[in-house]
Amino acid sequence: MLSLFYLVLLITAGSNAAPCPDANPNTEEKVSLENLGPAQILQGFSSASVAGQASQTASAASGSITGGASSSGLGSSAPNSGLVLPLPYSNSSSTSSGASTGSSASTSNGASSGGGKCPAGFLNTVFNTVAPENSGWPSKTWASLVANGVSNWIGFSLETLDQQKTYNTGGGAAQVTPVLNEGQINVVMDPTYTDAAVRMLSGPNPPPYLELFNEPDFSFEGFTPLTDPAPAASNLQKLFAAPHPNTKYISPALMDANGPWLPQFNASCNGCFDQIDIIAMHVYNPDPSGVMGQITQLHSTWPTKRIWITELSPATTGCSMDASGIAGYINTLIPQIIALGYVDKIFWNSGENDTPAINNAPSSCNPSLTNADGSATSILNAYGAACGFTSGGTATS
């Protein structure tokens, strides 16, 4: 996870950001962030407002996307407030879009609903690109997570992490294990991965779930292309046309799930929403009431769909909590989310040890579930305990 970031201020109608035009099939429609200097990117934003909100709003009439920022407010009126967005890429690594068919995610992966407090498979996590650098990776890290009720994990890769260059360490490819691979939720990161995803579906081990694009409404450091809804829908038609009897599709996971991007995508995709079983959303907000507002607003728009929160954390520049405060946040939020009845999974960011904390959050507001050696933090113990799991170990924060 990187703490540096780009904010897209203005993408004109019909244009998208793509810093890697050679890898993007829609280069004629893209604008490179590399052509924008820092002064252009940040023009008109104070440092407080940049920290205050990184949500985007779009004009439905023109199809243009503009970046909006505000330092005030939480909840549905200010999604992901206080956020310096966490996305998974490394400055020194390039994205690989070759798919491996060796991963087959399990929705339980040995975990069960602890004490009946949560549905089976409810607790999950995110692994960012620094995860393989932790000394406890992968075996001890994953064992600690599973002992505390974590079932699945989502990363930023279509293939297993040893095949994804952004997860490389100084020693080369990331280490993986079969049990770790079984817990993976595969992601079609952007339009350059779609062909590989089609091949994965026809392979010997098609994944049970497939997320269709990661934050196409936001481009972080220029590593993911900002993709408008209509081109995204066009690109994904080959996946909707591909037989996938054993794979459920998850919607594009948006930075602003309650913005106009998803409705515009639905309007452009020729009935594709009939094939989308789950709506994904990302939520970064230290206010539980704000989190709940974002979730309930999304459900009101898509009342027949199940929801997965594929990135969840209070860690933002505005977070004032310490580890005990984060534990209280978890204890408040999880029962409320479960009571809604339509959220099947949450993915806490992050499962590895991140130092410094993700999103440029204060060091006290570090949401890491494991220490560098793979042992559980007090936050992981609170995460599991909220669903009735106890790891039996001594937690450190």
C-alpha positions as CSV (number, residue, x, y, z in Angstrom):
1,M,0.0,0.0,0.0
2,L,1.4,3.3,-1.0
3,S,0.8,6.6,0.9
4,L,1.5,8.8,-2.2
5,F,-1.5,9.6,-4.3
6,Y,-3.0,11.3,-7.3
7,L,-6.4,12.9,-7.3
8,V,-8.1,13.4,-10.6
9,L,-9.6,16.9,-10.7
10,L,-11.2,17.0,-14.1
11,I,-11.7,14.5,-16.8
12,T,-13.6,16.0,-19.7
13,A,-16.6,14.4,-21.2
14,G,-15.8,11.1,-22.8
15,S,-12.2,11.0,-21.5
16,N,-10.5,8.6,-19.0
17,A,-7.2,8.6,-17.2
18,A,-4.8,5.9,-18.2
19,P,-1.1,6.2,-17.3
20,C,-0.1,3.0,-19.2
21,P,-1.5,3.5,-22.7
22,D,0.4,0.6,-24.1
23,A,-1.5,-1.8,-21.7
24,N,-4.9,-0.2,-22.2
25,P,-7.2,-1.2,-25.1
26,N,-9.0,2.1,-25.1
27,T,-6.0,4.4,-25.4
28,E,-7.8,6.7,-27.9
29,E,-10.2,7.7,-25.1
30,K,-7.7,8.2,-22.4
31,V,-5.8,11.1,-20.8
32,S,-2.5,10.3,-19.1
33,L,-2.0,11.6,-15.6
34,E,1.7,11.6,-16.2
35,N,1.1,14.7,-18.4
36,L,-0.2,16.6,-15.3
37,G,2.1,18.2,-12.9
38,P,1.5,18.3,-9.2
39,A,0.3,21.9,-9.4
40,Q,-2.3,21.0,-12.0
41,I,-3.5,18.0,-10.0
42,L,-3.9,19.9,-6.8
43,Q,-5.0,23.2,-8.2
44,G,-7.9,24.6,-6.3
45,F,-7.6,22.1,-3.4
46,S,-6.3,23.0,0.0
47,S,-4.3,20.3,1.8
48,A,-7.2,20.0,4.3
49,S,-9.8,19.5,1.6
50,V,-7.7,16.9,-0.2
51,A,-7.5,15.0,3.1
52,G,-11.1,15.6,3.7
53,Q,-12.7,13.7,0.9
54,A,-11.7,11.9,-2.3
55,S,-15.1,11.0,-3.5
56,Q,-16.0,11.7,-7.1
57,T,-19.2,12.9,-8.6
58,A,-20.2,12.7,-12.3
59,S,-22.5,14.6,-14.5
60,A,-25.1,12.3,-15.8
61,A,-25.9,14.6,-18.6
62,S,-22.4,14.9,-20.0
63,G,-20.8,11.7,-18.7
64,S,-17.8,13.7,-17.4
65,I,-16.2,12.9,-14.1
66,T,-15.0,15.5,-11.7
67,G,-13.1,15.1,-8.4
68,G,-14.8,16.8,-5.5
69,A,-13.3,17.4,-2.0
70,S,-14.6,18.6,1.3
71,S,-13.0,18.5,4.7
72,S,-16.3,18.4,6.5
73,G,-19.0,15.8,7.0
74,L,-19.2,12.1,7.3
75,G,-21.6,9.4,6.1
76,S,-23.5,9.2,2.8
77,S,-23.1,12.8,2.1
78,A,-19.3,12.5,2.2
79,P,-18.3,9.0,1.2
80,N,-14.9,7.8,2.3
81,S,-14.2,11.1,4.1
82,G,-10.7,12.0,5.2
83,L,-9.2,9.6,2.7
84,V,-5.9,9.4,0.9
85,L,-7.0,6.4,-1.2
86,P,-5.3,3.1,-0.6
87,L,-4.7,1.1,-3.8
88,P,-2.4,-1.8,-4.2
89,Y,0.4,-0.8,-6.5
90,S,4.1,-0.5,-6.2
91,N,6.1,2.3,-7.9
92,S,8.8,-0.2,-8.9
93,S,6.5,-2.9,-10.3
94,S,4.4,-3.3,-13.4
95,T,1.1,-4.9,-13.7
96,S,0.9,-8.4,-15.1
97,S,-2.4,-9.4,-16.7
98,G,-1.6,-13.1,-17.4
99,A,-4.0,-15.2,-15.5
100,S,-3.2,-18.3,-13.5
101,T,-5.9,-20.9,-13.1
102,G,-4.4,-22.3,-10.0
103,S,-6.6,-20.4,-7.6
104,S,-10.0,-21.6,-6.5
105,A,-11.4,-19.4,-3.7
106,S,-13.4,-21.0,-0.9
107,T,-16.1,-19.1,0.9
108,S,-15.3,-20.8,4.1
109,N,-11.7,-22.0,3.9
110,G,-11.9,-23.9,7.2
111,A,-13.7,-21.2,9.1
112,S,-17.2,-21.4,10.5
113,S,-19.6,-18.9,12.1
114,G,-18.2,-18.5,15.6
115,G,-20.9,-18.6,18.2
116,G,-23.5,-17.9,15.6
117,K,-22.9,-14.2,15.9
118,C,-22.1,-13.7,12.2
119,P,-23.0,-15.6,9.0
120,A,-20.4,-18.1,7.8
121,G,-17.8,-16.4,5.7
122,F,-18.7,-12.9,6.9
123,L,-15.2,-11.9,8.1
124,N,-12.6,-11.4,5.4
125,T,-9.6,-9.2,4.7
126,V,-7.5,-7.4,2.1
127,F,-3.9,-8.1,1.2
128,N,-2.0,-5.1,-0.2
129,T,1.2,-5.4,-2.2
130,V,3.4,-5.0,0.9
131,A,2.0,-8.2,2.4
132,P,4.7,-10.6,1.0
133,E,7.3,-8.4,2.7
134,N,6.1,-9.4,6.1
135,S,8.3,-12.0,7.8
136,G,5.3,-14.1,8.8
137,W,4.0,-14.2,5.2
138,P,2.3,-16.3,4.1
139,S,1.7,-19.2,6.5
140,K,1.8,-17.6,9.9
141,T,-0.1,-14.5,8.7
142,W,-2.9,-16.6,7.2
143,A,-3.1,-19.0,10.1
144,S,-3.6,-16.1,12.5
145,L,-6.3,-14.6,10.3
146,V,-8.2,-18.0,10.0
147,A,-7.9,-18.6,13.7
148,N,-9.9,-15.4,14.2
149,G,-12.6,-16.2,11.7
150,V,-11.3,-14.8,8.4
151,S,-12.5,-16.8,5.5
152,N,-11.4,-15.1,2.3
153,W,-9.1,-12.4,1.2
154,I,-9.1,-10.0,-1.8
155,G,-6.0,-8.6,-3.3
156,F,-5.3,-6.7,-6.5
157,S,-4.7,-9.5,-8.9
158,L,-6.6,-11.8,-11.2
159,E,-4.0,-14.5,-10.8
160,T,-2.4,-16.0,-7.7
161,L,0.0,-13.5,-6.1
162,D,3.2,-15.3,-7.2
163,Q,2.0,-14.5,-10.8
164,Q,1.3,-10.8,-10.1
165,K,4.4,-8.6,-10.4
166,T,3.1,-5.9,-8.2
167,Y,3.4,-8.3,-5.3
168,N,7.0,-9.1,-6.0
169,T,9.5,-8.8,-3.1
170,G,13.2,-8.2,-3.3
171,G,13.6,-11.9,-3.6
172,G,11.3,-12.2,-6.6
173,A,7.8,-13.6,-6.8
174,A,5.6,-13.5,-3.7
175,Q,5.4,-16.8,-1.7
176,V,2.0,-18.5,-1.7
177,T,0.6,-21.7,-0.4
178,P,-2.4,-23.8,-1.6
179,V,-4.5,-22.9,1.4
180,L,-3.8,-19.2,0.8
181,N,-4.7,-19.5,-2.8
182,E,-8.0,-21.2,-1.9
183,G,-9.1,-18.2,0.0
184,Q,-8.5,-15.7,-2.8
185,I,-11.3,-13.7,-4.5
186,N,-10.1,-13.0,-8.0
187,V,-10.3,-9.5,-9.5
188,V,-10.4,-8.4,-13.1
189,M,-8.4,-5.3,-12.2
190,D,-9.1,-3.2,-15.4
191,P,-9.9,-3.6,-19.1
192,T,-6.4,-5.1,-19.8
193,Y,-7.3,-8.2,-17.8
194,T,-10.6,-9.1,-19.4
195,D,-9.3,-11.5,-22.0
196,A,-7.3,-13.4,-19.4
197,A,-10.4,-13.6,-17.2
198,V,-12.3,-15.2,-20.1
199,R,-9.6,-17.8,-20.4
200,M,-9.7,-18.4,-16.6
201,L,-13.5,-19.1,-16.9
202,S,-12.9,-21.8,-19.4
203,G,-10.0,-23.4,-17.5
204,P,-9.9,-26.3,-15.2
205,N,-10.5,-24.3,-12.0
206,P,-12.8,-21.4,-12.7
207,P,-13.2,-19.1,-9.6
208,P,-16.4,-19.2,-7.6
209,Y,-16.4,-15.4,-7.6
210,L,-15.0,-12.8,-10.0
211,E,-14.9,-9.0,-9.3
212,L,-15.3,-7.0,-12.4
213,F,-12.8,-4.0,-12.2
214,N,-11.3,-2.3,-9.1
215,E,-12.3,1.3,-8.7
216,P,-12.8,2.3,-12.3
217,D,-14.2,5.6,-11.0
218,F,-10.8,6.5,-9.5
219,S,-7.2,6.3,-10.6
220,F,-4.6,6.0,-7.9
221,E,-1.1,7.2,-8.8
222,G,-2.0,6.5,-12.4
223,F,-1.6,2.7,-12.1
224,T,-5.2,1.9,-12.8
225,P,-7.1,3.4,-15.7
226,L,-10.0,5.7,-15.0
227,T,-12.7,4.0,-17.1
228,D,-16.0,5.6,-17.9
229,P,-19.2,3.4,-17.5
230,A,-19.9,2.9,-21.2
231,P,-16.4,1.8,-22.3
232,A,-16.3,-0.4,-19.2
233,A,-19.6,-2.1,-20.1
234,S,-18.4,-2.6,-23.7
235,N,-15.1,-4.2,-22.5
236,L,-16.9,-6.6,-20.2
237,Q,-19.3,-7.9,-22.8
238,K,-17.0,-10.7,-23.6
239,L,-17.2,-11.8,-19.9
240,F,-20.9,-11.6,-19.9
241,A,-21.0,-13.6,-23.1
242,A,-18.7,-16.3,-21.7
243,P,-20.2,-19.4,-20.1
244,H,-19.7,-19.2,-16.3
245,P,-22.0,-21.7,-14.6
246,N,-19.6,-22.0,-11.6
247,T,-18.7,-18.4,-11.2
248,K,-20.7,-15.5,-9.7
249,Y,-19.9,-12.0,-10.9
250,I,-19.3,-9.2,-8.5
251,S,-19.9,-5.7,-9.7
252,P,-17.1,-3.2,-10.3
253,A,-15.9,-2.1,-6.9
254,L,-16.3,1.6,-6.8
255,M,-14.6,4.3,-4.7
256,D,-18.0,6.1,-4.7
257,A,-20.5,3.2,-4.9
258,N,-23.4,5.7,-4.5
259,G,-22.4,7.9,-7.3
260,P,-23.7,7.8,-10.9
261,W,-21.0,5.4,-12.3
262,L,-22.9,2.2,-11.6
263,P,-26.3,3.3,-12.8
264,Q,-24.7,4.5,-16.0
265,F,-22.8,1.2,-16.4
266,N,-26.1,-0.6,-15.9
267,A,-27.7,1.5,-18.6
268,S,-24.9,0.7,-21.0
269,C,-24.4,-3.0,-20.5
270,N,-27.4,-4.6,-22.4
271,G,-29.0,-6.2,-19.4
272,C,-25.7,-7.4,-17.9
273,F,-26.9,-6.7,-14.3
274,D,-29.0,-9.9,-14.6
275,Q,-25.6,-11.7,-14.4
276,I,-24.3,-9.6,-11.5
277,D,-25.1,-11.3,-8.2
278,I,-23.3,-9.0,-5.8
279,I,-22.7,-5.3,-5.6
280,A,-19.2,-4.4,-4.3
281,M,-18.4,-1.2,-2.4
282,H,-15.4,0.4,-0.7
283,V,-15.9,2.3,2.5
284,Y,-13.2,4.3,4.4
285,N,-14.9,6.2,7.1
286,P,-14.1,6.4,10.9
287,D,-17.7,7.2,11.7
288,P,-19.9,4.1,12.1
289,S,-23.0,6.0,11.3
290,G,-21.4,7.3,8.1
291,V,-20.5,3.8,7.1
292,M,-24.1,2.6,7.7
293,G,-25.4,5.5,5.7
294,Q,-23.3,4.6,2.7
295,I,-24.4,0.9,2.9
296,T,-28.1,1.6,3.3
297,Q,-28.1,4.2,0.4
298,L,-26.5,1.6,-1.9
299,H,-29.1,-1.0,-0.9
300,S,-31.9,1.4,-1.6
301,T,-30.6,1.8,-5.2
302,W,-30.1,-2.0,-5.8
303,P,-32.6,-3.6,-3.4
304,T,-32.5,-7.1,-5.1
305,K,-28.7,-7.4,-4.9
306,R,-26.5,-8.8,-2.2
307,I,-23.7,-6.5,-1.0
308,W,-20.0,-7.2,-0.3
309,I,-17.9,-4.4,1.3
310,T,-14.6,-5.4,-0.4
311,E,-12.6,-2.7,1.3
312,L,-13.5,-1.5,4.8
313,S,-11.4,0.6,7.2
314,P,-11.6,3.6,9.5
315,A,-8.0,4.5,8.5
316,T,-8.1,8.0,6.9
317,T,-6.1,11.2,7.6
318,G,-9.0,12.3,9.8
319,C,-9.0,9.2,12.0
320,S,-8.3,10.0,15.7
321,M,-8.7,6.4,17.0
322,D,-6.1,4.2,18.6
323,A,-6.2,0.4,18.6
324,S,-8.8,0.3,21.4
325,G,-10.9,2.9,19.5
326,I,-10.7,0.8,16.4
327,A,-11.8,-2.3,18.4
328,G,-14.8,-0.2,19.6
329,Y,-15.5,0.8,16.0
330,I,-15.5,-2.9,15.0
331,N,-17.8,-3.9,17.9
332,T,-20.2,-1.1,17.0
333,L,-20.2,-1.6,13.3
334,I,-20.3,-5.4,12.8
335,P,-23.6,-6.1,14.6
336,Q,-25.3,-3.2,12.8
337,I,-24.1,-4.5,9.4
338,I,-25.2,-8.0,10.1
339,A,-28.6,-6.8,11.2
340,L,-29.2,-5.3,7.8
341,G,-29.6,-8.8,6.4
342,Y,-28.2,-8.1,2.9
343,V,-24.4,-7.7,3.5
344,D,-22.8,-11.1,3.1
345,K,-19.1,-10.3,3.4
346,I,-16.8,-7.5,4.7
347,F,-13.1,-7.3,3.8
348,W,-11.1,-5.4,6.4
349,N,-8.1,-3.5,5.1
350,S,-5.6,-4.7,5.9
351,G,-4.7,-8.2,6.7
352,E,-0.9,-7.7,6.6
353,N,1.2,-5.4,8.7
354,D,1.4,-1.9,7.2
355,T,4.0,0.5,8.5
356,P,3.2,3.3,8.1
357,A,-0.6,2.9,8.3
358,I,-2.6,2.9,5.1
359,N,-4.1,6.1,3.7
360,N,-1.6,8.3,5.5
361,A,-3.6,7.7,8.6
362,P,-2.0,8.7,11.9
363,S,0.3,6.0,13.3
364,S,-2.2,5.5,16.1
365,C,-4.9,4.6,13.7
366,N,-3.2,1.6,12.1
367,P,-5.8,-1.0,11.1
368,S,-3.4,-3.9,10.5
369,L,-4.8,-7.2,11.5
370,T,-1.4,-8.9,11.9
371,N,2.1,-7.9,13.0
372,A,5.1,-8.3,10.7
373,D,5.8,-11.7,12.1
374,G,2.3,-12.9,11.3
375,S,0.9,-12.8,14.9
376,A,-2.5,-11.4,15.6
377,T,-2.9,-7.7,16.6
378,S,-5.5,-6.7,19.2
379,I,-7.5,-5.4,16.3
380,L,-7.6,-8.9,14.7
381,N,-8.7,-10.3,18.0
382,A,-11.5,-7.7,18.2
383,Y,-12.5,-8.5,14.6
384,G,-12.8,-12.2,15.3
385,A,-14.4,-11.7,18.7
386,A,-17.2,-9.6,17.2
387,C,-18.3,-12.8,15.5
388,G,-17.6,-15.1,18.4
389,F,-14.1,-16.3,17.4
390,T,-11.2,-16.5,19.9
391,S,-7.7,-17.4,18.6
392,G,-6.5,-18.6,22.0
393,G,-3.3,-16.5,21.6
394,T,-2.1,-13.3,23.2
395,A,-2.7,-10.3,21.0
396,T,-0.3,-7.4,20.6
397,S,-1.3,-4.1,19.1
